[in-house]
Amino acid sequence: METRYIGGTPVSLLGLGCMRLPTAGDAIDYEKAEALVDCAMAGGVNYFDSAYVYHGGESETFLGRALTDRYPRGSFRIATKVPSFDVEQSEDFERIFGEQLERLKTDFIDFYLMHDFRSYGLWQKMKDFGTNDFLDRHLRDGSIKQVGFSSHELPEVIDRIAGERRWDLVQMQLSYLDWDDQRAKDTYELLAKRGIPVVAMEPLRGGALSDKNASYAKPLLDFAPDSTPSEWGLRFCGGLPGVSVVLSGMSTTDQMEENLRTFSPLKPLGQAERGVLNAAASILRDVPIIPCTTCTYCVGSCPQQIPIPKVFRRHNSMVMYHMPAELSFWLDNNDCTRAGSRPEDCIACGACAGACPQHIDIPEKMKMVSQIRAELSKKPI
């Protein structure tokens, strides 16, 4: 496993993102998730990324059991986040931090991040609540070792926040598709100029860039038949020298083992391979997919309880695989969409769009899916 550094701390280039751990129903499947952690540790992964809100708060509790209870504290690094979007008063910082230490069964956090700065205004609000004093106090007492923030925002916003205090790392969305489409290249270069290490999130767009059967995969597999789309996407991110960790939200040991092979050791993309990857990106740009990464931040915001990421994933499958009948059938016959919670039941309140880090106009996209469903079924919405 290739090792890189954040502020002198050695970290594995591959990190386990703990937002998509294996589940049984709505809860984490501890047996399968612990097997995933054991596979990661055995393969040299030492960076585990969580957050106060992941899996309804259970992600941190799981890591306390799977890591702190079972491995020497110095053998792994924990990165977790305070939910900036939910902090309403300065006292919330200490309360949440105390809960996180208890959940994680530790007396210090290796990398503590402000979670999902969705605007410069949110950072300003955090400053007004005393976040700098809070972070500096815990840096001094050693309960926080290094600090950072995560954001899906525009390069200008991220750069402005990056310049307003000492940050040890920034977690940003980075994939070969985002490099141009979401201006990730600009963000990466601005952070490199400041000397701030990057933690890459969504390198496979929530799994959307990992399907061997999708049209974009053909040039990749024609060039290297024994490769996988996931390998191409991870090698792109890992080959960037300013990236210290590439997070992957693995949920099976098979995925973990495949990704471990990619990073042990990492083989950066060559010039010819970059050309092939550009061809794959061009195919994706011509497909009218909805740029949802299934981060689930919108889940719970919908008063109709529409399973937004699942609806969008089915739409994307329909257009990528040219299977129009699938969308209407699946949404009518699968238990994740109940009567009253289908796309056509969207009331366009906009609560979901405000929670989306991709800035997707979710009500408009839901209207589009509803129209397609109506056309496919040849019946009125």
Protein Blocks (a to p, Z undefined) as FASTA:
>chain_A
ZZddeehiacdfbdcdfklgccehjbccfklmmmmmmmmmmnopabdcddfkgghhmmmm
mmmmmmmmmpcfklpccdddddfklpcbfklmmmmmmmmmmmnopabdfbacdehiabfk
lmmmmmmnommmmmmmmmmnopafbdcdddfbdfklmmmmmmmcccfbdcddddfklmmm
nommmmmmmmmmnopacddehklgnolamcfkbmklmmmmmmmmmbcfklmmmmmmmmpm
klmbdcdddfbfklmmmmmmmmmccddddfklmmmmmmmmmmmmmpccdfbehlommgoj
amnlpafklmmmmmmmmmmnopaklmmmmmmmcckbcghiafklpgolommmmmmmnlpa
fklmmmmmmmmmmmmnopaZZ
